[in-house]
Amino acid sequence: MAGRSLSRKWLAALVPAVPYLWLGVFFLVPFLIVLKISLSDTAVAQPPYKPVFDWNDIVGFFSQLDVENFELLVGDDLYLRATLSSVRIAAISTILLLLVGFPIAYGMARAPERHRSLLVALVILPFWTSFLIRIYAWIAILKPEGLLTQTLMGLGLISEPLNILNTETAVYIGIVYAYLPFMVLPLYATLEKMDDTLLEAALDLGSTPWRSFWTITVPLAMPGIIAGSLLCFIPAVGEFVIPDLLGGSETLMIGRQLWSEFFSNRDWPLASAVAILLLIILVMPIVIYRDVEARRLETER
Amino acid sequence: MTRRLSLFNVTSLVFGFAFLYLPILLLVVYSFNASRLVTVWGGFSTQWYGALFRNEALMEAAWVTLRIALLSAGLSTVLGTLAALALTRYGRFLGRTLFTGMIYAPMVMPEVITGLSLLLFFVAIGLDRGFWTVALAHTTLTMCFVTVVVQSRLMTFDRSLEEAAMDLGAPPLRTFFAVTLPLIAPSIVAGFLLAFTLSLDDLVIASFNTGPGATTLPIKIYSQVRLGLSPEVNAASAILIGIVTLGVIVATVLTKRSAARAQRQSH
């Protein structure tokens, strides 16, 4: 019996241990390696960096690490411009997502209750279809001889083909399209819980609909606005596929920069340094998010 | 209290859903286009589907992708369910904050970072890049999504059922298989499907970790798209959209049924 309870305890300990170990090996350790390689130098070798870790010469190994790559990143204004432009594109996209997503979430929250779960499912469904394919679909629409130009010319609204593809506008359209569910769902979750009698009371007391929207609806929806904005902003900063397929060569983004350092220039240490830089940019909003979440959970209690 | 939809609400819903669905719909429609020019309609034809199935490189890529998706989704379902149990049933354990952080981080982390870090890890331990490295990378990413899906179910369900089984003398393992597992099964299926589609869809992480003989469908599609639109890719996309739509419908029906059954039993 003692043996059985011991093996049971052992089994119980396995439940957290197995996924913990997995993430430690495949998530945490790789990060430390990125950090280490960002401090290394490029080498014409396999693997293309040095120093390579060696148990027998630990002192020599550490003495060869330096911050050269980071000096290069700070010194070369290409990376500064790419960073600023990523943050700017992600911020503008997030504002556009709020403008597009809010009316949709609001309409969903006001729809009859029996239709709401269907509406939620309809917002989630595109998320399940391939991201790459959804972006690909926009190439056919935005091309100069594409469907948007054809439609607008057919309606007589424009006389010249539109040149949207390979511009920053196309990147905004792509990000708004791909991330819309991430904005709509958190907004809907807060708007759905909102008490309508508050709005009625405001209207009864003579407030205009516009004013009650800003003084009641927006503050009450704030947790959803913040959650949705961060869910869109964070991945948008590091986006690669959308600027690569829809943006032009002048659309600078840090994720794209990392990709080309790695695949075109084969500069692994520099690519790692870009990854660390990107992480540092993203830690800020994540810390803010955690703080807001913690405060929200406290007020709910 | 009755809520009425204003004209503004209806308009924003109609435009919102049109925006979400029109591009996908157009892609499916144009996959039946007879013309080689992707954006000019030249009559109805299924020729690109035929061409797609005769395209050996694309078919090979599809087969690799399917195998990777099945393997990684299976592994990540087990790992994700264990992680969800650890987070909901184990209270505070050593390093819980780190554990939660590692669950949420891969989901918001830009894919370029996850892809690069895993690749550097595989190079450092001397594992040759190929089928296995992509599968392991996908497992790591998708297990976090499975954890969140299963965890949300575990948090809402009635603990008294588990307690009753234990009070009646069922050992923990037996309680899990007889009570907990059947109750959380729909969320495990949903987690598996989510992991499967995420793996099927991933371009960035697969590009970093792939090697000879392990070209996945998104990598193949991406390299073709860079050269220009191709009607065969339209056909491949339409098939993928069809599979996913069917999968989601089946999953919804299954969840609805099991929810209805659970309700009947509790009355």
Chai-1 contact restraints between the chains, C-beta under 6 A:
chainA,res_idxA,chainB,res_idxB,connection_type,confidence,min_distance_angstrom,max_distance_angstrom,comment,restraint_id
A,V15,B,L82,contact,1.0,0.0,6.0,A-B,restraint_1
A,V15,B,L85,contact,1.0,0.0,6.0,A-B,restraint_2
A,V15,B,A86,contact,1.0,0.0,6.0,A-B,restraint_3
A,P16,B,A86,contact,1.0,0.0,6.0,A-B,restraint_4
A,P16,B,Y90,contact,1.0,0.0,6.0,A-B,restraint_5
A,P16,B,F93,contact,1.0,0.0,6.0,A-B,restraint_6
A,V18,B,L82,contact,1.0,0.0,6.0,A-B,restraint_7
A,P19,B,L79,contact,1.0,0.0,6.0,A-B,restraint_8
A,P19,B,L82,contact,1.0,0.0,6.0,A-B,restraint_9
A,P19,B,A83,contact,1.0,0.0,6.0,A-B,restraint_10
A,Y20,B,F99,contact,1.0,0.0,6.0,A-B,restraint_11
A,W22,B,L79,contact,1.0,0.0,6.0,A-B,restraint_12
A,L23,B,M102,contact,1.0,0.0,6.0,A-B,restraint_13
A,F26,B,T140,contact,1.0,0.0,6.0,A-B,restraint_14
A,F27,B,M102,contact,1.0,0.0,6.0,A-B,restraint_15
A,P30,B,S117,contact,1.0,0.0,6.0,A-B,restraint_16
A,P30,B,L118,contact,1.0,0.0,6.0,A-B,restraint_17
A,P30,B,F121,contact,1.0,0.0,6.0,A-B,restraint_18
A,F31,B,S117,contact,1.0,0.0,6.0,A-B,restraint_19
A,I33,B,L120,contact,1.0,0.0,6.0,A-B,restraint_20
A,I33,B,F121,contact,1.0,0.0,6.0,A-B,restraint_21
A,I33,B,A124,contact,1.0,0.0,6.0,A-B,restraint_22
A,V34,B,S117,contact,1.0,0.0,6.0,A-B,restraint_23
A,V34,B,L120,contact,1.0,0.0,6.0,A-B,restraint_24
A,I37,B,L120,contact,1.0,0.0,6.0,A-B,restraint_25
A,P47,B,V123,contact,1.0,0.0,6.0,A-B,restraint_26
A,P103,B,S12,contact,1.0,0.0,6.0,A-B,restraint_27
A,I104,B,S12,contact,1.0,0.0,6.0,A-B,restraint_28
A,I104,B,G16,contact,1.0,0.0,6.0,A-B,restraint_29
A,G107,B,N9,contact,1.0,0.0,6.0,A-B,restraint_30
A,G107,B,S12,contact,1.0,0.0,6.0,A-B,restraint_31
A,G107,B,L13,contact,1.0,0.0,6.0,A-B,restraint_32
A,R110,B,R3,contact,1.0,0.0,6.0,A-B,restraint_33
A,R110,B,L5,contact,1.0,0.0,6.0,A-B,restraint_34
A,R110,B,N9,contact,1.0,0.0,6.0,A-B,restraint_35
A,P126,B,L20,contact,1.0,0.0,6.0,A-B,restraint_36
A,W128,B,T197,contact,1.0,0.0,6.0,A-B,restraint_37
A,W128,B,V244,contact,1.0,0.0,6.0,A-B,restraint_38
A,W128,B,V248,contact,1.0,0.0,6.0,A-B,restraint_39
A,T129,B,I241,contact,1.0,0.0,6.0,A-B,restraint_40
A,T129,B,V244,contact,1.0,0.0,6.0,A-B,restraint_41
A,S130,B,D201,contact,1.0,0.0,6.0,A-B,restraint_42
A,S130,B,L240,contact,1.0,0.0,6.0,A-B,restraint_43
A,F131,B,D201,contact,1.0,0.0,6.0,A-B,restraint_44
A,L132,B,L203,contact,1.0,0.0,6.0,A-B,restraint_45
A,L132,B,P218,contact,1.0,0.0,6.0,A-B,restraint_46
A,I133,B,S237,contact,1.0,0.0,6.0,A-B,restraint_47
A,Y136,B,V225,contact,1.0,0.0,6.0,A-B,restraint_48
A,A137,B,P23,contact,1.0,0.0,6.0,A-B,restraint_49
A,A137,B,L27,contact,1.0,0.0,6.0,A-B,restraint_50
A,W138,B,P23,contact,1.0,0.0,6.0,A-B,restraint_51
A,A140,B,V38,contact,1.0,0.0,6.0,A-B,restraint_52
A,A140,B,T39,contact,1.0,0.0,6.0,A-B,restraint_53
A,A140,B,L229,contact,1.0,0.0,6.0,A-B,restraint_54
A,G146,B,T39,contact,1.0,0.0,6.0,A-B,restraint_55
A,L147,B,T39,contact,1.0,0.0,6.0,A-B,restraint_56
A,I234,B,V108,contact,1.0,0.0,6.0,A-B,restraint_57
A,G238,B,P110,contact,1.0,0.0,6.0,A-B,restraint_58
A,G238,B,V112,contact,1.0,0.0,6.0,A-B,restraint_59
A,F240,B,V112,contact,1.0,0.0,6.0,A-B,restraint_60
A,F240,B,V204,contact,1.0,0.0,6.0,A-B,restraint_61
A,G255,B,P110,contact,1.0,0.0,6.0,A-B,restraint_62
A,G255,B,V112,contact,1.0,0.0,6.0,A-B,restraint_63
A,L258,B,V112,contact,1.0,0.0,6.0,A-B,restraint_64
A,A275,B,I113,contact,1.0,0.0,6.0,A-B,restraint_65
A,A275,B,L116,contact,1.0,0.0,6.0,A-B,restraint_66
